[in-house]
Amino acid sequence: MLEDVACTYAALILHHDNIAITSDKISALLKAANVSAESYWPALFAKLLEKRSVDDLISSVGSGGGGAPAAVAAAPAGGSSGGATAAAAPVEEKKEEPKEESDDDMGFSLFD
């Protein structure tokens, strides 16, 4: 888990200093920071950042997935008298919260 965070910081340091982000340079920064990482991590980050701009990745951090689509009320099929249409109130979806497991379900407790 630490390896990916260390590679992320190394890539950000290289980007900040306007240095090309390569696996060798990420590895050198990890070595200087005394962080050991599997050899595929720096190569993985360098390959990703060949195709994507660090600035684009930073600016899209909070965007995540799209929001829920807005509810659209359909107009009545037969028309309405007076030409006015009543807007339907948006329907709120109830989100079912996941049921938490208790110690009883597992057959033991922390203090047995």
C-alpha positions in Angstrom: 0.0 0.0 0.0 2.8 2.4 0.7 4.4 1.7 -2.6 1.6 3.3 -4.7 1.5 6.4 -2.4 5.3 6.7 -2.6 5.2 6.5 -6.4 2.4 9.1 -6.5 4.5 11.5 -4.4 7.5 10.9 -6.5 5.6 11.6 -9.7 4.2 14.8 -8.2 7.7 15.9 -7.2 9.0 15.3 -10.7 6.0 17.1 -12.2 6.5 20.0 -9.9 10.1 20.4 -10.9 9.2 20.1 -14.6 11.2 16.9 -15.0 10.0 14.1 -17.3 8.4 11.3 -15.3 10.1 8.0 -16.1 10.3 4.8 -14.1 14.1 5.4 -13.6 13.5 8.8 -12.0 10.6 7.5 -9.9 12.9 4.7 -8.7 15.7 7.1 -7.9 13.4 9.2 -5.8 12.1 6.2 -4.0 15.7 5.0 -3.3 16.6 8.5 -2.1 13.6 8.4 0.3 14.7 5.0 1.5 11.4 3.4 0.3 11.5 -0.1 -1.2 9.0 -0.9 -3.9 8.4 -3.7 -6.3 10.0 -2.9 -9.6 6.6 -2.8 -11.4 5.3 0.2 -9.5 7.5 2.9 -11.0 7.0 1.4 -14.5 3.3 1.4 -14.0 3.1 5.0 -12.9 5.5 6.1 -15.7 3.4 4.3 -18.3 0.2 5.9 -17.0 1.7 9.4 -17.0 2.9 9.0 -20.6 -0.8 8.9 -21.7 -2.4 11.2 -19.1 -1.3 14.7 -17.9 -0.6 15.1 -14.2 -2.5 18.4 -14.4 -5.5 16.6 -15.8 -5.4 14.0 -13.1 -5.1 16.6 -10.4 -8.0 18.7 -11.7 -10.3 15.7 -12.1 -9.8 14.3 -8.5 -13.1 15.6 -7.1 -15.2 14.9 -10.2 -15.7 11.2 -9.6 -18.5 9.6 -11.5 -21.5 11.6 -12.7 -24.3 12.5 -10.3 -27.7 10.9 -10.4 -29.7 12.0 -13.4 -32.3 14.6 -12.6 -35.9 13.4 -12.5 -37.9 14.8 -15.5 -41.6 15.1 -15.3 -43.5 14.1 -18.4 -46.2 16.4 -19.7 -49.8 15.0 -19.5 -50.7 13.1 -22.6 -54.0 14.7 -23.4 -53.1 18.3 -22.9 -54.5 20.3 -20.0 -57.1 23.0 -19.7 -55.6 26.5 -19.6 -52.3 25.4 -21.0 -50.7 25.2 -17.6 -48.8 22.0 -16.6 -48.2 21.0 -13.0 -44.6 20.1 -12.3 -44.2 16.9 -10.5 -42.0 17.0 -7.4 -38.8 15.0 -7.8 -39.1 11.6 -6.1 -36.4 11.0 -3.6 -34.9 7.5 -3.6 -34.5 5.9 -0.3 -31.0 4.4 0.0 -30.9 1.2 2.0 -28.0 1.3 4.4 -26.0 -1.9 4.5 -26.7 -4.0 7.6 -23.6 -4.1 9.9 -22.5 -7.4 11.0 -22.4 -7.9 14.8 -20.2 -10.2 16.8 -23.2 -12.5 17.3 -23.2 -13.3 13.6 -19.6 -14.4 13.7 -20.0 -16.7 16.7 -17.4 -14.9 18.9 -16.8 -11.5 20.4 -13.8 -9.4 21.0 -13.8 -10.1 24.8 -14.2 -13.9 24.9 
